[in-house]
Amino acid sequence: MSWLAHEWRLLARSRLALAALALLLVLSTLAVLSGTREVARQRQTIARLAGLQQQDLTAQARKYTHGGDPGSAAYYTFHSTWDAPSPAAFLALGLRDAAPYVLRLRALALQAQLHEGESFNPELALAGRFDFAFVLVYLAPLFLIALLYDLVSGERRSGRLGTLLAMPGAGRRLWLRRAGLRAALVFGGLVLPVLVGALANGTTMAALATALLVTAAYLAVWSGLALIVATRSASSAANATALMGCWAVLTLVVPTLANAVLARAVPVHQGVELMLAQRQTVHGAWDLPPPATMEKFFRTHPEWQHTAPLPSGFHWKWYYAFQQLGDESVAPQVAAYRDGLLARQRWTARLGWLLPGVGVQAVLHRQADTDLQAQLAYQDHIADFHARLRAFYYPYLFNDARFGSQDFAAQPRFISPARSMETPVGQLLGLVLMGALALLMGAAAAGRVRPTSG
């Protein structure tokens, strides 16, 4: 391993290289700390919400010690739902930075409550929060470029290239050793904080292994690309310009253009439009004859059609009937909305097979369970809980039953969804193949280095 010590001594003479590696270590550490603090803050928020929820339920329960109105209980009782972050969420926060991870719910129309905090499609191709995924995708290539752009041109400019190539062991192996050492140091600067963060957050070995493999594959892509450019017979300035152009195109320009094309090709209305459409139906029901509303409700819920008829004036079962009809009126739009979001997600995943930065974010967000799939799963759990709330209250409402403290205590409780924590094997394989192909092309280019520029 004498060559390793020799190459390290050469690299250590460059204060700029050492400063770059130190800066990368600092940035990666700050990113892991930022992600860890955000995950801790979200967990504290969920824990604090649980305490406040219990206080609220205790205060509401006092109203029904001697019995009361089930409609009032359903209207005034809020139920907390939450989506706790996974142990790997500190690596890539994804949609948790934009979509709600806690939601207070009542037995009223669901869609208006679900989309009060707007849910957007994850724009995996655009820059997001400062977390490890951001540092890896957008900043790590810049450090590799700074360390590799003058790998050959620097020796040529100093006049040492001819002598260097004439020495035993020179040629392709020399450039691969030097590039490999620099890439390994970049890899170390990136993953050392990740290892500490994974230990602190209780990250599973599978999630950690995925993060390390993604990091290695992505660095392999950029190392191979840097070798292809740096081994040309061009000046250091030309190499740096070419590599910076590649960085801008692959991480900023093409992903942004692809995202814009995808938004036009697969149009998706925002969730707020569903909320407004549902509220318009609910508000319009106040102007309709209550018997007409109940007749429409009984068509889809015949199990309640033989209960007592509506009395004159207001009745809670009429109120909750048109609340549910409001949700049912926008059911086709809700299905189209989700289908559109999932279609965009699938195309974004396919884009990751061509753009390594997009692929890295897609893999990390899936492994961390912070992507669109995770957000929709949380919404599904909310919808299931909301359905249980309705099923609990309807017998009291339609049978005009009294609602006591024991009934209040028997209300359904939300159970936090289990984490899927799946590894996106296909996308991960795509990144590995891109990295291997880039390294092979870089190695081939390194074998064509000549001492002169002609």
N, C-alpha and C positions, 0 to 999 in steps of 0.2 A: 504493500500500500504506500510505497514511497512516492509514487506519482501523486497521490492524494495530498500528502503533506506538501509536496512541491507546488501543486496548483493552489493550495490554500495560502501558502506564503506569497505567491504572486498576487492572488486576489486581495490579501490583507494589506498589500502596499497601496491599494486604491482606497483613499479615505471616502471618496464618493460612493464606492460600492458598499463599504461597511456602513456608511450613514444611511444608504438606501435600505439595506437589510434591517438595520435598527428601526428605521421609520416604519417599515412594513410590520415588524413585530409589534410596535406600539399601536399602529392602526388596527391590526387584528385583535389585539388585547382590548382596545377601546370598543371595538364592534361586539366582541363577546360579552364584555361588561354591560354594554348598552342593551343587548338582547336579554341578558340575564336579569337586569334591573327591570326591564319592561315586563318580562314574564312574572317576576316577583310582585310587581305592582298589580298586575291583573289577578294574580292569586289572592293578594290582600284585598282587592276590591270584591272578589267573589266571597271571601270569608266575611268581610264586613257586611255585605249584602245579606248573607245568611242570618247574621245576628239581627239586622234590622227587620228582616222578613219575620223572624220569630216574634219580635216585639210587636209588629203590626198584627200578626195573627192572634197574639194574646189579647191585644186591645179590642180587636173585632169580636173575639169569642165571648167577651163579657156581655155583648149586646144580645146574645142568644141563650143566656143562662136559663131564662124562663120561656124560651121558645120565641120564634120570630118568623119573618117573611123570607123564604128561600130566594126570591128574586132580589131582595136587597142584599142578601149575603153574596150572591153571585156578582152583583153590580159593584159593591164596595170592597170586595176582597181581592187584593192583588196577590199573584203567585209569582215567585221568582224562578227564572230559568237561567242557566249558565252553561258555558262551554269552557271548561278549564283547559289551560294550555298543556300541550304534551311536553314530556321531558326534553324533546329536541327542538321545541319552538324557538329557543334562544338563537338558533342558527339562522333561521329564516322566518321572520314574523308574518310575511305574506299578508293575507286579508285580515288578520287580527288587528292590523293597524288601521283598517278602514271600516270593517263591518263590526256590528255589535257582538260582544261575547257574553253580555248579560242582557236580559230582557224581562221586564215585569209584565205579567199577563193577567187579563181578566177573561171571564166566560162570554165576552162580547165577540163581535165579528173579528176574525183572526187577521185577515190581510192588512187592515188598517193598523193593527198593532205590530205586525211583523215587519212592515216596511216603513215605519216611522223613522228608523235609522236606515238610510238608503244602503243597499247592497250592490256593489259594482262588480263587474267581471274583473278578475285579476289581470292586470296588464303586465304579464311576466316579462315583456320586452322593454319595459321602462324602469328607470331608476326608482327605488323606493326608500324605505327607512334605512338608516345606517346600521346594518347588522352584518353578520359574517358573509351572508350571500352577496351583499353589496360590495364588500371589500374584495371578495374572490372574483366576482364577475367584472367589476369595473376598474379596480385599482391594481390587482395582482398582475394583469398583463402589462401595465405600465412599468412595473418594477422589473419584470423580465426583459422588457424592451431596453430599459436603461442598462441592464447588466450584459446584454447580448448583442446590441446593435453594432458595436465596433469590435466584435470578437476577432475578426480577420482584418478588417480595414485598419484597426489600430496598429496591428503588427506590420501591415504593409506601409502605413504612413511613417512608422519609426525606422523602416528599412531592415527589420529583423525577419521578415516573412520568409525570404529565400533561405537564410541560414536555419531558421526553425524547421522548414520543410525538409531540409537535408539531413536533419538529425534522426537517429534511430527512434522508431516508435511514433514518428510524426504522421501527418496525413489525417485520414478520417478519425482515427482513434483519439488523436490530440484534441480536435475540436469537440468531439462527443464528450471527452472527459471534462473539458472546461465548461461546456454548456451544461453537462449533467451536474457538476458541482454547484453551479449557480442556481439551476432549477431546484436542486435538492435543498439549498439554503432558503430559497423562497418558500418551498413547501414547508420546511421546518418553521419559518417565521409565521406562516399562516396557521399551522395545525397545533403548535404548542399551546396557545391560548384555548383552542378548541378542546384539547384533551383535559385541561383544567376545568373549563366550563362544563364539559360533559360529566365530569366527576361531581361537580357541585350541583348540577341539575338532575342527577340520577338518570342520565341518558342511557338507553339500552345499547348493548354492543352492536346490534344490527344497525341502529341508526348512526352510531359513531363510525362503523365500518363504511357505511354508505357515504357519509360526509368525507371521509378520508379518500375513498376511491374517486368520488366526484372531483375533489380537489386535485388529485394526481392526474386524472384524465384531462381536466381543463388546462392544467399547467403543461401537460404533454402537447396539447394542441398548440398553445402559444410558443412553447419551446421549439417545436418543429417548424412553425411558421417563421420564428426568429432566425433559426438556422438557415432556412431557405433564402431569406433576405440577406442575412449577415455574411454569408459565404459568397455572395456575388462579387464581381470585380467593380465595386462602386465605392464611393467615399463614405465616411462615417455619417456625414450629414444627409446624404441621399438615403442611406439605410434607415436612419432614424425617421426621416420624413415618410418613407414607404411604410415602415412599421406603425407609425402613428396614424397614417391613413387607414391601414388595415384595422387598427383598433377602433377608430371612429366609425368606419363602415360596419364592422361586425357587431359592435356593442351598442351603437347609437342610431346610425342612419337607417340601416336595413331593418332592424327590429321595430323602429318607430314607423317606418313606411308600411311594414307588414301588418302592424297593429291597426293602422288607419285603413288599409285595404280590407282587413278582416272585419272591422267595424262596419264598413259599407256593404260587404258581401253577406254578412250575417247580422242584419239589424236586430237590435234587442231594445225594447222599450224599458225605461227605468221602472224600478219597483214602485216609485211614488205614483206612477200612473195607475197601477193596480189599486193602490190605496185610495186614490181619488175616485176611481170608477166604483169601487166597493162602497165608499162613503156616500156617493151620489145615490146609489140604489137604496142604502139604508135610510138616508134622509128623506128620499122620495116616498118611502113607505108610510111616513106619518100622514101623508095626504091621501092615502088609499083607504078604502073601507076595510076595517079589521077582518071581517069574514072572508073577503077576497084573499087577503094575505094568508089566513089560516088554511083556506082551501088549497092554495098553491103549496103551502108547507106540507100538508097532508099527502100530497101526491108523491113526494119523495120520502116521507116519514109516516107511512100508514099506521104504524104501531100506536100513534097517539090520536088517531082520528075519532075514536069512540069515547074519548074523555069528555068531561063536562063542557058544554058550549061556553063561549065567551060571555061574561056579564057585560052590562052597559058600563061604559067608561074604560079607564086604563086597566090592563091586566098584564102581568109580567110574562105570561106564556106567549102572548101576542108580540111583546117587545123582543123576546129572545128568538121567536120564530122569524121575524124579519131580519134580525141580526144574522142568523144562519143563511137565510135566503140571499143576503148581501154577499156572503162568501161564495155561495153556489153560483151566483150570477157572473162572477169573474173567474170561475174555475177554468174555462178554456183559455183565458188570457194568462192565467197562472201557469198552466201547462206549457203554453207557447213561450212564455218568459223563461222558464227553466230549460226547455229544450234549446232555446237560443243561447243561453249561457253555457250549457254543456257542449253545444256545437263549437262555440268559440274556444272552449277549453281544449277540445279534441284537436282543433286546428293549431292551436298554440303548441300543444304537445308535438304535433307533426313538424311544426316549424323548428322545434328543438333538435330535430335530426339534421338540420342544415346549419343552424346558428348555435354554436356551443354555449354562448351565454344564456340564451333562452332555455336550452336544455338543462343547464346547471340549476337555474332557478326553479324550473318545473320539478326536477328531481328532489331538490332540497325542500321545497314547499310541500310536496307530497309526503316525503319522509317525516317532516315535522308536523304534518296534519294541519297545515295553515293555508291550504289552497281553496279553490272554489268547491271542490268535492266535500271538504270538511265543513264549509259554511252551509252548504245545502243539507248536509246530514244533520247539522244542528237545527236548521229550520224544520226538518222532518220530525225530529224529536219534539220540537215545540208543538207542531201540528198534532202529533200523537197525544201529547199531554193535554192540549186544548180539547181534543175529541173526548178524552176521559173526563175532563171537567164538565162538558156538556152532558155526557152520559150520566154523570153523577147527579146533576141538578135537574134534568128533565123530569124524572119521576116525581120530584117534589113540586115542580112548577105545574105540570099537567094534571096531577092528581090533587092539587090544592092541599098538600100536606104541610103540617107545621114543621119548622126547622129549629131544632134545639141544639144545645151545646155538644151533645154527643154526635149529632149529625155534622156540626161544624168541624169537629175533630176528625171525622171520617173522610174529609175531603181528600182527593188525590194529591200526592206530593210529587214534584218533579224529581226525576232521577237523572243525574248527569250521564250523558252518553259515553259509552266506552270508546276508547281511542282505536282507530283502525290500524295505524302504524304500519302500513304496508310499504314495501319497497318497490318502486317502479322499475322493475327489471328491464323492460324493453327500452325505456329512455336511458337508463344507466348503461345498457349495452351499447346504445348508439353513441354515447359520449366516449366510452372506452374505444370503440372502433374509430371514431374521429381522431382520438389521441394517438392511437397506434399508427394510423395512416399518416398523420402529420409527422410523427417521429421518423417513420420510414422514409418519407420524402426529404426530411431534414438531413437524415443520415446520408442519403444519396447525394444531396447537394454538398455536404461536407467533404465527400470524397472527390469533388471536382475543383477544389481550391488549387490555384496556381500562383506562383510567386510574383508574376507580373500582371499588370492590368490589361494587357493586350491579348 
